[in-house]
């Protein structure tokens, strides 16, 4: 443990900069004199677009350029956004309609970009947008998750984009036919708008030979390659950078149309340009999350052992395939389909539909929260119908410790797991024994209290390889260049701390460099909770190279054979020599001797396997039946994250994830009217969680070190959200069960809960 992270709760060094207003976000780093961009967006959800007349706008005061889809075509820009396309279960290719950078022949959702205006001031660009005339014939909006309705794309009859399956359907049906008992539950997973603290934005500058694109995102290399492809440039002609980022959560990972248009505009104008989304614009154009309905079913034998699991999902892709849209509720959902339970007979069927709404893609967890939500809601329902304790039912079906490594039915190689130990610890930490007394006290006060449990597991996603470069600077400091990208997780602290642990270099001398395609040639960015495991693995590889390179040099200085020199995480030593230089001293000597080859070291590392963080969430809610208000009163998390570099940062990640999960469960309701207009496009209408909505969150590590990486770590960035949805929902279901309510679906807004209780009371009467 000492070797691979000293596990100290070091405070985040970057917070001083952020909290004193010295952060440098995308709107702070725009080039001086940059023209302001403004996007004209579709005012309707579905229409045939007959024409776009921007002539008056082009002549408006201060306007330098107006860009339409026709302009992109005329300039030879690749007018098409990328998106992953899977195979249908019959082997055919799923639908792949072209998604233009700017709307071309149709309008597909409110907020779709139609034209972009660049002017001396933002107000001038906004005013000019009002002069653009759109000629369109409106069509009915398609909004439901069912075949049929107005066709959005000719390539997708009935608006079915993908009909996907995984597992053995026949064996699963046979298991259900032979089951002693079956349990089923259909639950919705409501659409959420990501609402990162900082909205999206970008700037672009062209110097005649190279393009510089800066954007707030989750890794510079995707933007570099996609923008280069769109403009017909070589990737090395595009310099992509990312400054400080105020939250991403998956939504900021892809390249969006505005980045390509800004890159085109600066090349045409020879002047820098900038664009920043406002909040309503973000709500209309950012990729949304979740938005699916799933019917889940268990087959049990006589001993309450699950023998088969069957899942049927209908999911919303929005108007087009986003970059990973087709993969989220299929492949990524499948990663943890069966969770921590020992079941090999499964059938997963997903139908993905196009609708006249914003595209749906990754949101904190990307498919894994959706899968665990369904699974753990069904476990809760099964415990009720079987008349058994929900903890005991889980323990009965857990994969046992001696079964690892365990290959799941969907192909995940779980390396280790002691799920029963973690759940038992959660039972203690949450004081489940005291729940009955708390419930009774609330009943006396006319309130309803419920408790909900979720046991989750997550599969870490993303590129398993990563690079790190360490540079010794003249002023005695050290730079470490990383291929991940912080969006607020504390990377500047944790990566400096880890390098310090491995080298003895004081952490305050180490500076983390990220987000620059010129400085870091390759990287995987942030996403899928990959950052800490992949980056520290790369750092270890680099430190090994550093030791290897310095050893013969120092052996000569010490007057010993290279084989006699050792490094003890702080200093180099050798029997027979009094010299004990650390890395900084060794680098100073090398610089004085002209050994510049010893001042920069670089390596790449690849993890041999994924890590699988897991844990138990226990939530208690209190409901006021008079108003329907739901309060999350107690929340306890026991997590197996393996070895931790910095427990404080890990706990912070859990707190943030749980807050987002509570937000989706209690507050966040995305509403479209029948014409596809978004009715929740401001914070006046869309219910974000507030401080008062989130209780103190108990966090206890119960580590089982991973064997899939030398550090024994497991990613933690998304885990809080993965566990929170079902824990809160199961608690709400528990609170209202005795009132006769048998179906609860997020979000549990006061009106919705009040109506559930009222309807149940009327039926009982």
Secondary structure as the mmCIF struct_conf table of DSSP 4:
data_model
#
loop_
_struct_conf.conf_type_id
_struct_conf.id
_struct_conf.beg_label_comp_id
_struct_conf.beg_label_asym_id
_struct_conf.beg_label_seq_id
_struct_conf.end_label_comp_id
_struct_conf.end_label_asym_id
_struct_conf.end_label_seq_id
TURN_TY1_P TURN_TY1_P1 UNK A 3 UNK A 4
HELX_LH_PP_P HELX_LH_PP_P1 UNK A 10 UNK A 12
TURN_TY1_P TURN_TY1_P2 UNK A 13 UNK A 13
HELX_RH_AL_P HELX_RH_AL_P1 UNK A 14 UNK A 19
TURN_TY1_P TURN_TY1_P3 UNK A 20 UNK A 21
HELX_RH_3T_P HELX_RH_3T_P1 UNK A 26 UNK A 28
BEND BEND1 UNK A 29 UNK A 29
HELX_LH_PP_P HELX_LH_PP_P2 UNK A 30 UNK A 31
TURN_TY1_P TURN_TY1_P4 UNK A 32 UNK A 33
HELX_LH_PP_P HELX_LH_PP_P3 UNK A 34 UNK A 34
STRN STRN1 UNK A 35 UNK A 41
BEND BEND2 UNK A 43 UNK A 46
STRN STRN2 UNK A 47 UNK A 53
HELX_RH_AL_P HELX_RH_AL_P2 UNK A 55 UNK A 58
TURN_TY1_P TURN_TY1_P5 UNK A 59 UNK A 59
BEND BEND3 UNK A 60 UNK A 60
TURN_TY1_P TURN_TY1_P6 UNK A 61 UNK A 62
STRN STRN3 UNK A 63 UNK A 68
HELX_RH_AL_P HELX_RH_AL_P3 UNK A 69 UNK A 74
TURN_TY1_P TURN_TY1_P7 UNK A 75 UNK A 76
STRN STRN4 UNK A 87 UNK A 87
TURN_TY1_P TURN_TY1_P8 UNK A 89 UNK A 90
BEND BEND4 UNK A 91 UNK A 91
HELX_LH_PP_P HELX_LH_PP_P4 UNK A 92 UNK A 92
STRN STRN5 UNK A 93 UNK A 93
HELX_LH_PP_P HELX_LH_PP_P5 UNK A 94 UNK A 95
BEND BEND5 UNK A 101 UNK A 102
BEND BEND6 UNK A 105 UNK A 105
STRN STRN6 UNK A 106 UNK A 107
BEND BEND7 UNK A 109 UNK A 109
TURN_TY1_P TURN_TY1_P9 UNK A 110 UNK A 111
STRN STRN7 UNK A 113 UNK A 119
BEND BEND8 UNK A 120 UNK A 121
HELX_RH_AL_P HELX_RH_AL_P4 UNK A 122 UNK A 129
TURN_TY1_P TURN_TY1_P10 UNK A 130 UNK A 131
HELX_LH_PP_P HELX_LH_PP_P6 UNK A 132 UNK A 132
STRN STRN8 UNK A 133 UNK A 138
HELX_LH_PP_P HELX_LH_PP_P7 UNK A 140 UNK A 142
BEND BEND9 UNK A 144 UNK A 147
BEND BEND10 UNK A 149 UNK A 150
BEND BEND11 UNK A 152 UNK A 152
TURN_TY1_P TURN_TY1_P11 UNK A 154 UNK A 155
BEND BEND12 UNK A 156 UNK A 156
HELX_RH_3T_P HELX_RH_3T_P2 UNK A 157 UNK A 159
STRN STRN9 UNK A 160 UNK A 167
HELX_RH_AL_P HELX_RH_AL_P5 UNK A 169 UNK A 177
TURN_TY1_P TURN_TY1_P12 UNK A 178 UNK A 178
BEND BEND13 UNK A 180 UNK A 180
STRN STRN10 UNK A 181 UNK A 189
STRN STRN11 UNK A 192 UNK A 192
BEND BEND14 UNK A 197 UNK A 198
STRN STRN12 UNK A 201 UNK A 206
BEND BEND15 UNK A 208 UNK A 209
STRN STRN13 UNK A 211 UNK A 215
BEND BEND16 UNK A 217 UNK A 218
HELX_RH_AL_P HELX_RH_AL_P6 UNK A 220 UNK A 231
TURN_TY1_P TURN_TY1_P13 UNK A 232 UNK A 232
HELX_RH_3T_P HELX_RH_3T_P3 UNK A 235 UNK A 237
STRN STRN14 UNK A 238 UNK A 241
BEND BEND17 UNK A 246 UNK A 246
TURN_TY1_P TURN_TY1_P14 UNK A 249 UNK A 252
BEND BEND18 UNK A 253 UNK A 254
HELX_LH_PP_P HELX_LH_PP_P8 UNK A 255 UNK A 256
HELX_RH_AL_P HELX_RH_AL_P7 UNK A 257 UNK A 269
BEND BEND19 UNK A 270 UNK A 271
STRN STRN15 UNK A 273 UNK A 276
HELX_RH_AL_P HELX_RH_AL_P8 UNK A 279 UNK A 285
BEND BEND20 UNK A 286 UNK A 286
STRN STRN16 UNK A 288 UNK A 289
STRN STRN17 UNK A 292 UNK A 300
TURN_TY1_P TURN_TY1_P15 UNK A 302 UNK A 303
BEND BEND21 UNK A 304 UNK A 304
STRN STRN18 UNK A 306 UNK A 318
BEND BEND22 UNK A 319 UNK A 320
BEND BEND23 UNK A 323 UNK A 324
HELX_RH_AL_P HELX_RH_AL_P9 UNK A 325 UNK A 327
HELX_RH_PI_P HELX_RH_PI_P1 UNK A 328 UNK A 332
HELX_RH_AL_P HELX_RH_AL_P10 UNK A 333 UNK A 335
TURN_TY1_P TURN_TY1_P16 UNK A 336 UNK A 340
STRN STRN19 UNK A 341 UNK A 341
STRN STRN20 UNK A 346 UNK A 354
BEND BEND24 UNK A 356 UNK A 357
STRN STRN21 UNK A 360 UNK A 360
TURN_TY1_P TURN_TY1_P17 UNK A 364 UNK A 367
HELX_RH_AL_P HELX_RH_AL_P11 UNK A 368 UNK A 386
TURN_TY1_P TURN_TY1_P18 UNK A 387 UNK A 387
HELX_RH_AL_P HELX_RH_AL_P12 UNK A 390 UNK A 397
STRN STRN22 UNK A 398 UNK A 398
HELX_LH_PP_P HELX_LH_PP_P9 UNK A 399 UNK A 400
HELX_RH_3T_P HELX_RH_3T_P4 UNK A 401 UNK A 403
BEND BEND25 UNK A 405 UNK A 405
STRN STRN23 UNK A 406 UNK A 407
TURN_TY1_P TURN_TY1_P19 UNK A 409 UNK A 410
BEND BEND26 UNK A 411 UNK A 411
STRN STRN24 UNK A 413 UNK A 414
HELX_RH_AL_P HELX_RH_AL_P13 UNK A 419 UNK A 429
TURN_TY1_P TURN_TY1_P20 UNK A 430 UNK A 431
HELX_RH_3T_P HELX_RH_3T_P5 UNK A 432 UNK A 434
HELX_RH_AL_P HELX_RH_AL_P14 UNK A 435 UNK A 444
TURN_TY1_P TURN_TY1_P21 UNK A 445 UNK A 446
STRN STRN25 UNK A 447 UNK A 457
BEND BEND27 UNK A 462 UNK A 462
BEND BEND28 UNK A 464 UNK A 464
STRN STRN26 UNK A 465 UNK A 472
TURN_TY1_P TURN_TY1_P22 UNK A 474 UNK A 475
BEND BEND29 UNK A 476 UNK A 476
STRN STRN27 UNK A 478 UNK A 482
BEND BEND30 UNK A 483 UNK A 484
BEND BEND31 UNK A 487 UNK A 489
HELX_RH_AL_P HELX_RH_AL_P15 UNK A 491 UNK A 503
HELX_RH_3T_P HELX_RH_3T_P6 UNK A 507 UNK A 509
STRN STRN28 UNK A 510 UNK A 513
BEND BEND32 UNK A 515 UNK A 515
STRN STRN29 UNK A 516 UNK A 516
TURN_TY1_P TURN_TY1_P23 UNK A 517 UNK A 519
BEND BEND33 UNK A 521 UNK A 521
BEND BEND34 UNK A 526 UNK A 526
TURN_TY1_P TURN_TY1_P24 UNK A 528 UNK A 529
HELX_RH_AL_P HELX_RH_AL_P16 UNK A 531 UNK A 558
TURN_TY1_P TURN_TY1_P25 UNK A 559 UNK A 559
BEND BEND35 UNK A 560 UNK A 560
HELX_RH_3T_P HELX_RH_3T_P7 UNK A 562 UNK A 564
STRN STRN30 UNK A 565 UNK A 567
BEND BEND36 UNK A 569 UNK A 570
STRN STRN31 UNK A 572 UNK A 574
TURN_TY1_P TURN_TY1_P26 UNK A 575 UNK A 576
HELX_RH_AL_P HELX_RH_AL_P17 UNK A 583 UNK A 592
TURN_TY1_P TURN_TY1_P27 UNK A 593 UNK A 594
HELX_RH_3T_P HELX_RH_3T_P8 UNK A 596 UNK A 598
BEND BEND37 UNK A 599 UNK A 599
STRN STRN32 UNK A 600 UNK A 606
BEND BEND38 UNK A 608 UNK A 609
STRN STRN33 UNK A 614 UNK A 624
TURN_TY1_P TURN_TY1_P28 UNK A 625 UNK A 628
STRN STRN34 UNK A 629 UNK A 640
STRN STRN35 UNK A 642 UNK A 642
BEND BEND39 UNK A 643 UNK A 643
BEND BEND40 UNK A 645 UNK A 645
HELX_RH_AL_P HELX_RH_AL_P18 UNK A 647 UNK A 662
HELX_RH_PI_P HELX_RH_PI_P2 UNK A 663 UNK A 667
STRN STRN36 UNK A 672 UNK A 672
TURN_TY1_P TURN_TY1_P29 UNK A 674 UNK A 675
STRN STRN37 UNK A 678 UNK A 678
BEND BEND41 UNK A 679 UNK A 679
BEND BEND42 UNK A 682 UNK A 682
TURN_TY1_P TURN_TY1_P30 UNK A 683 UNK A 685
BEND BEND43 UNK A 686 UNK A 686
HELX_RH_3T_P HELX_RH_3T_P9 UNK A 691 UNK A 693
BEND BEND44 UNK A 694 UNK A 694
STRN STRN38 UNK A 697 UNK A 701
BEND BEND45 UNK A 707 UNK A 709
TURN_TY1_P TURN_TY1_P31 UNK A 710 UNK A 711
STRN STRN39 UNK A 713 UNK A 713
TURN_TY1_P TURN_TY1_P32 UNK A 717 UNK A 718
HELX_RH_AL_P HELX_RH_AL_P19 UNK A 719 UNK A 737
TURN_TY1_P TURN_TY1_P33 UNK A 738 UNK A 740
BEND BEND46 UNK A 746 UNK A 746
HELX_RH_AL_P HELX_RH_AL_P20 UNK A 750 UNK A 764
#
